Structures are given as structure tokens and as C-alpha cells.
């Protein structure tokens, strides 16, 4: 089951990069019941974020659409059932039945079981770990020709830290944000801010609840400046520039993590 739902690449080091919303596939029974088109689903997914996970030796990539089961929502809300669960979209041709819901819930549970085994191994080997929880978000919700959403309320990079012990993990968070802000991003600086639009989803919250003193998850939301959110077309130069920017953060973040570990 798991090979079709997510992909985990095991590597050395305490850094894990995750892109749980990168997937687009649906299992057949969900596809038959789904009212949304492929393009409508893609607009709310996080395409191409899996490409950024290469910055870490250990990688977690979701292969299924968040409209089948959302790995970044709590268990009771992992399957969207009403328009208010999913940006007002009419998701289903008919309400999903118990068998479909049970199967989706079993897949969700299997993912978290496997993620727990992976992170347990990081704690045993390194004592602490950090997860880059990579996401993206739309900023042209008015339509393809509309003005972009207010930049004051929509930073290019939003770092969600509300689910963590900010005092404990502050040096790690600050190392990430400071390095990303200073990075030369195609001749300019990125607008990087903390807890402006997003505060961290359930995956990060689960990590902080399960590993309160050993696991730090940075919920990283990139505005879709690297693609056309209406057509789905990528800007390969921007995608690569974001990967380079993330790569630049890894050494300072791991140095801050190691310094914390030595203090414990």
C-alpha cells in the first residue's frame, strides 16, 4: 500500500525534508466519485514541492492528492466532505460512503505509523532532528488575470511556528529565517516572515506533540511565485532558485540543532 501513497527515502543526518501535498493521484474508487477536475485539484495541491526535498538525505513525499486524504489535517478532518472543508469547492458527485472513508482513513493512519518509525530512528541515532515541512499557497485567487493578493498579508515565504515550543527551538528557527532572508534569490532578497498567513498544520503539530524535546518541524509555505497557479505551468528557474535557497539554510540550521543537542 505505502509505495502508492507516499515515498520515503532514507538517508544520513538529522534533517528530513517532507512534501506531503505534492501528490496528485487518486485511487480509482475516489476518482469515480470525485466531482473536481484534475486542474481544479492541482490548483489547491502543492505541485513541484517534491523537487525541493532533494536538499535532505531523508525525504518524505506524498503521492496522492490531498483531496483523497489530507496528511496535513487532523484525523477527523483528513477527508474533505463538505465545501467548507476545501475552499468552498464541491468535491463529490455523491457523498463518500463508509468503505471509501474507511480506506482513506486506513491509508492516513498507515502514513503516520511509518512517519513515526522513521522519526523514532532519527531520535535513536541523533537525539534530535529537524523537518522541513514544505508547502505552497495561491496568491491569485481572484482569477488568472486578477491582481495578486495583498503582498503585506502574503509573504513570499511564510514560516509557521505556532505549534512548537518557540523558546526551545528558537535558535533553529532563527538560523533558517535569517539565512533565507540574506540569500541572493535571483538578484534580490525573499520576503520571509513568520506566522503571517499560516501557523503550521497538523503534520508539524503531530511532530511537536510526539517529539516535544527532540523534534523541530518548520512549516514552510512558499507563495506560488514559481508557477502559474491557474495553468499549472512551472517556472523552472524559480524552482531551482528556491531549491538553492533552501540548500543554503541547511548548514546553519544543523549547526544550531547540534548546539542545542550539546546543551541538553
C-alpha positions as CSV (number, residue, x, y, z in Angstrom):
1,X,0.0,0.0,0.0
2,X,2.6,2.5,1.1
3,X,4.5,2.6,-2.2
4,X,1.4,4.1,-3.9
5,X,0.6,6.6,-1.1
6,X,3.9,8.1,-0.2
7,X,7.6,7.6,-0.9
8,X,10.2,7.7,1.8
9,X,13.9,7.9,1.0
10,X,16.2,7.0,3.9
11,X,19.4,8.9,4.3
12,X,22.0,10.0,6.8
13,X,21.7,13.0,9.1
14,X,19.0,14.6,11.3
15,X,17.4,16.6,8.5
16,X,14.2,15.4,6.9
17,X,12.5,17.2,4.0
18,X,8.8,16.5,3.5
19,X,6.3,17.4,0.8
20,X,3.1,15.7,1.9
21,X,0.9,17.7,-0.5
22,X,3.0,17.1,-3.7
23,X,0.8,14.2,-4.9
24,X,-1.9,14.4,-7.5
25,X,-3.1,10.8,-8.0
26,X,-6.4,9.3,-6.8
27,X,-7.2,5.7,-6.2
28,X,-9.9,4.5,-8.6
29,X,-12.9,4.5,-6.2
30,X,-12.1,8.1,-5.2
31,X,-11.6,9.2,-8.8
32,X,-15.1,7.8,-9.8
33,X,-16.8,9.8,-7.0
34,X,-14.8,13.0,-7.3
35,X,-16.5,16.0,-8.9
36,X,-13.4,18.1,-9.2
37,X,-11.4,18.2,-12.4
38,X,-7.7,17.4,-12.4
39,X,-7.0,21.1,-12.9
40,X,-9.2,22.2,-10.0
41,X,-7.4,19.7,-7.7
42,X,-4.0,20.8,-8.9
43,X,-4.7,24.4,-8.1
44,X,-5.0,23.5,-4.4
45,X,-2.2,21.0,-4.3
46,X,1.5,21.7,-3.9
47,X,2.9,20.6,-7.2
48,X,6.7,20.6,-7.6
49,X,7.4,20.9,-3.9
50,X,8.8,17.3,-4.0
51,X,11.7,18.6,-6.1
52,X,12.9,20.6,-3.1
53,X,13.1,17.6,-0.9
54,X,16.4,16.7,-2.6
55,X,18.1,19.1,-0.2
56,X,18.0,16.3,2.5
57,X,19.2,12.8,2.6
58,X,15.9,11.6,4.2
59,X,12.8,12.6,2.2
60,X,9.0,12.1,2.6
61,X,6.9,12.7,-0.4
62,X,3.1,12.3,-0.7
63,X,2.0,10.7,-3.9
64,X,-1.8,11.0,-3.5
65,X,-3.9,14.1,-3.8
66,X,-4.9,15.9,-0.6
67,X,-8.5,15.5,-1.9
68,X,-8.2,11.8,-1.3
69,X,-6.8,12.3,2.2
70,X,-5.0,15.3,3.6
71,X,-2.0,14.3,5.5
72,X,-1.7,17.8,7.0
73,X,-5.1,17.8,8.6
74,X,-6.1,16.1,11.9
75,X,-7.5,12.5,11.6
76,X,-11.1,13.6,12.0
77,X,-10.8,16.1,9.1
78,X,-8.4,14.2,6.8
79,X,-11.1,13.5,4.2
80,X,-12.8,16.7,2.9
81,X,-16.5,16.0,2.9
82,X,-18.2,19.5,2.6
83,X,-17.3,22.6,0.5
84,X,-16.3,24.4,3.7
85,X,-13.6,21.8,4.3
86,X,-12.0,22.7,1.0
87,X,-12.1,26.4,-0.1
88,X,-15.8,26.2,-0.9
89,X,-15.3,23.6,-3.6
90,X,-18.0,21.0,-4.4
91,X,-15.8,17.9,-4.1
92,X,-18.0,14.9,-4.6
93,X,-20.6,13.8,-7.2
94,X,-22.2,11.9,-4.3
95,X,-21.3,11.8,-0.6
96,X,-18.4,9.3,0.0
97,X,-19.6,6.1,1.5
98,X,-18.3,4.3,4.6
99,X,-16.0,1.9,2.7
100,X,-14.3,4.8,0.9
101,X,-13.9,6.8,4.1
102,X,-12.5,3.8,6.0
103,X,-10.0,3.0,3.3
104,X,-8.8,6.6,3.2
105,X,-8.5,6.7,7.0
106,X,-6.5,3.4,7.0
107,X,-4.1,5.0,4.5
108,X,-3.8,8.1,6.6
109,X,-3.1,6.0,9.7
110,X,-0.5,3.9,7.8
111,X,1.3,7.1,6.8
112,X,1.6,8.3,10.4
113,X,2.7,4.9,11.6
114,X,5.5,4.9,9.1
115,X,6.5,8.5,9.7
116,X,6.7,7.7,13.4
117,X,9.0,4.8,12.8
118,X,11.2,7.0,10.6
119,X,11.4,9.8,13.2
120,X,11.9,7.3,16.0
121,X,15.0,6.1,14.2
122,X,16.3,9.7,13.9
123,X,15.9,10.2,17.7
124,X,17.7,7.0,18.4
125,X,20.6,7.9,16.1
126,X,20.9,11.6,16.5
127,X,19.0,12.6,19.6
128,X,17.2,15.4,17.8
129,X,16.0,16.1,14.3
130,X,14.5,18.9,12.2
131,X,11.9,18.5,9.5
132,X,11.4,20.9,6.6
133,X,7.6,20.6,6.1
134,X,7.4,22.1,2.6
135,X,4.2,23.6,1.2
136,X,3.0,26.2,-1.3
137,X,0.0,28.5,-1.5
138,X,-2.0,30.5,-4.0
139,X,-2.0,34.3,-4.3
140,X,-4.2,34.9,-7.4
141,X,-7.5,33.7,-6.0
142,X,-9.4,36.3,-7.9
143,X,-8.6,34.6,-11.2
144,X,-5.7,34.3,-13.7
145,X,-5.9,37.9,-14.8
146,X,-6.7,39.4,-11.4
147,X,-4.3,41.4,-9.2
148,X,-2.2,39.4,-6.9
149,X,-3.4,39.1,-3.3
150,X,-2.1,41.9,-0.9
151,X,1.7,41.3,-0.5
152,X,1.5,42.8,3.0
153,X,-0.6,39.8,4.0
154,X,1.0,37.2,1.8
155,X,4.8,36.9,2.2
156,X,6.8,35.0,-0.4
157,X,7.8,32.6,2.4
158,X,5.7,32.1,5.5
159,X,7.3,30.1,8.3
160,X,4.7,28.5,10.6
161,X,6.0,28.0,14.1
162,X,2.8,28.3,16.3
163,X,2.7,24.5,17.1
164,X,6.2,24.4,18.5
165,X,7.9,25.4,21.7
166,X,9.4,28.5,20.2
167,X,11.7,29.2,23.2
168,X,13.3,25.8,22.9
169,X,13.6,25.7,19.1
170,X,14.3,29.4,18.6
171,X,17.9,29.1,17.5
172,X,16.9,26.6,14.8
173,X,14.1,28.8,13.6
174,X,16.2,31.9,13.6
175,X,19.0,30.3,11.7
176,X,16.6,29.2,9.0
177,X,14.8,32.6,8.7
178,X,18.0,34.7,8.9
179,X,19.8,32.6,6.3
180,X,16.8,32.6,3.9
181,X,16.4,36.3,4.2
182,X,20.1,37.0,3.4
183,X,20.2,34.6,0.5
184,X,20.7,36.1,-3.0
185,X,17.5,35.0,-4.7
186,X,17.9,35.7,-8.4
187,X,19.4,39.1,-7.6
188,X,17.1,40.1,-4.8
189,X,16.0,39.1,-1.3
190,X,13.0,37.0,-0.5
191,X,10.2,38.3,1.7
192,X,10.4,35.8,4.6
193,X,8.1,36.2,7.6
194,X,6.8,34.1,10.5
195,X,3.2,33.2,11.3
196,X,1.6,35.8,8.9
197,X,-0.7,33.7,6.9
198,X,-0.1,30.1,8.1
199,X,0.9,28.9,11.5
200,X,1.8,25.3,10.9
201,X,-0.5,22.4,10.0
202,X,-1.3,19.1,11.6
203,X,1.9,17.3,10.4
204,X,4.1,19.8,12.2
205,X,1.8,19.8,15.2
206,X,1.9,16.0,15.4
207,X,5.7,16.1,15.3
208,X,5.9,18.7,18.1
209,X,3.4,16.8,20.2
210,X,5.0,13.4,19.7
211,X,8.6,14.6,20.0
212,X,8.4,17.8,22.1
213,X,12.1,17.9,23.1
214,X,13.6,16.1,20.2
215,X,11.8,17.1,17.0
216,X,11.6,20.5,15.4
217,X,9.3,20.9,12.3
218,X,9.5,24.1,10.2
219,X,6.2,24.6,8.3
220,X,7.5,26.3,5.2
221,X,4.9,27.8,2.8
222,X,6.2,29.3,-0.5
223,X,3.9,31.6,-2.3
224,X,3.4,30.2,-5.8
225,X,5.9,32.6,-7.4
226,X,7.5,29.5,-9.0
227,X,4.5,28.6,-11.2
228,X,1.2,29.8,-12.7
229,X,-1.3,28.6,-10.2
230,X,-4.1,28.6,-12.8
231,X,-2.5,26.7,-15.6
232,X,-0.1,24.6,-13.5
233,X,2.9,25.6,-15.6
234,X,6.2,25.8,-13.7
235,X,8.9,28.4,-13.8
236,X,11.9,26.2,-13.8
237,X,14.4,29.0,-13.0
238,X,12.4,30.0,-9.9
239,X,12.0,26.3,-8.8
240,X,15.7,25.8,-9.0
241,X,16.4,29.2,-7.2
242,X,14.1,28.1,-4.3
243,X,16.0,24.8,-4.1
244,X,19.3,26.7,-3.9
245,X,17.9,29.0,-1.2
246,X,16.7,26.0,0.9
247,X,20.0,24.3,0.5
248,X,21.8,27.4,1.8
249,X,19.8,27.1,5.1
250,X,20.7,23.5,5.9
251,X,24.2,24.0,7.3
252,X,23.2,26.9,9.7
253,X,20.1,25.0,10.8
254,X,22.0,21.8,11.5
255,X,24.7,23.8,13.4
256,X,22.0,25.4,15.5
257,X,20.4,22.0,16.1
258,X,23.7,20.5,17.2
259,X,24.4,23.3,19.6
260,X,21.0,22.7,21.2
261,X,21.8,19.0,21.5
262,X,25.1,19.7,23.2
263,X,23.2,21.9,25.8
264,X,20.7,19.1,26.7
